Amino acid sequence: MATVAEGGLAASKPKLGFWGLWNISFGFFGIQIGFALQNANMSRIFQSLGTEIDDLPALWIAAPLTGLLVQPIIGHMSDRTWLGRLGRRRPYFLAGAILAALSLFLMPLAPALLFAAVMLWVLDASLNISMEPFRAFVGDMLRKEQHSAGYAVQTAFIGAGAVFGSIFPWLLEQWGVSNQAPAGGIPDTVRFAFWFGGAALFVAVLWTVLTTREYSPEQIAAFEDARQEEQGNSMAALASRSFVSSLVWMAAGAVVVLAVGWFDLEKEVYLLGGLLIAYGLASIAGISLARRGRTTNMLSNIVGDFSGMPELMKRLAVAQFFSWSALFIMWINTTPVVAQYFYGAPDAASPLYQEAANWVDVLFATYNGVAAIAALTLLPFLAVRVGRVRTHVAALLCGAAGYASFFFMTDPQLLLLSEVGVGIAWASILAMPYAILASSLPQRKLGIYMGLFNVFVVVPQLLVATVMGSIMKRWFPDDPIWTMAFAAGVMVLAALAMLRVPEPAASEEPA
């Protein structure tokens, strides 16, 4: 499969052709169907089961919290897994797909709000179990000069899967399936879409599992070069750390907890403070274990790798933090915004609200379709000519313009134009940071570093879920349209943060 160069240099992976790139990423098509159904319909399901719009962020906390906990753990475990023919990452693809398919089947059968909230937690955990190793899988299987192509193909499948997942309830209505929600229930369009999505997810992931073969631990070790080995050594640095930073994290958490009472914030903010305190405690435990020479435990490794991230990864993380804040604001609030401002139907029990929710499915399908096309055409074209960093900056500004345009549109049909800008940003968010990052990471730690990088995807989601409700209740009660202004603003901050990221060497081929 791969040959080792003379003189102790790193091995060279064979270059994959079109079908090789297709096979290693096709599973993401199914995973994204699951995420799209979740993102486009969970607010609708929660409201159909009786929750108020102000309570939506609290119910959505499950999604980012599970990602925050699951992704670093799965990344760490998959770096150390080898199950023979089943491989390193593929066992996690398969296990997550089975659990996610079952969750998608059970979700629309939810008899009550609590059941739906619990199933969202299980579904998101399952999707994260499958998704996290896929990011590392591209780095495992491809040469550095193919990273841009690999993540572009992966992004195209993400966009295509999201189109199918987002638009399917609307298509079912066109085919005669009832879109009316019974009292306290879920429309048949959503029910059947979730069942279809579960089957599609499982089949797509199974395709990747059956059509790919991973490199063995010995081959992975041969791909390392000396520079990457030095980057991967974080335990000595962890053992030498003091507990000051840990205490700072805990103090920050305590301040957040006290602020709930001081400023009459929403009770969900307690979760944010609790997470800060929990990380401080975990950091103390990890440092203590490292000082005692216990360097093989998961906790110390995760804490050590988090505190010892490469400088490039830290700068990219800031941009990820802001860009995903904007995305999560959009996913939570687009349905109530469109229903209230473009259809005049804030009541989730009204038929017009369900019509608005289906139009949101079309809008989400549009931005995902644009992303699929942009990932394979526009972004590679720009990246070759102006660089990946400038391309990402421009794409993020397109997303900001898309969110801001909600204030100027009067016809829901015109929101399709808004979604073009959002789609370009979405394509770049899914491809460019990972293409920039993958070549700088140690081969043997791709899983844990990709998992830790996704902390900066889920932490902003937790902030949005815990803080946005308080902001809206205090300053913009009953005016969810202002969430789009927040989304536009933080997307601009993401673009500004990218200006601090150095442009990588132009060594990769266009996608």
Helices and strands as residue ranges (DSSP letters): E 3-4, G 6-8, E 11-12, H 18-48, G 53-55, H 56-60, H 62-79, G 84-86, H 90-106, G 107-109, H 113-141, G 144-146, H 147-174, H 188-211, H 217-223, H 226-232, H 235-239, H 244-262, H 269-291, H 298-307, H 311-341, H 351-376, H 378-386, H 388-404, G 405-407, G 412-414, H 415-438, G 443-445, H 446-453, H 455-463, I 464-468, H 469-475, H 482-498
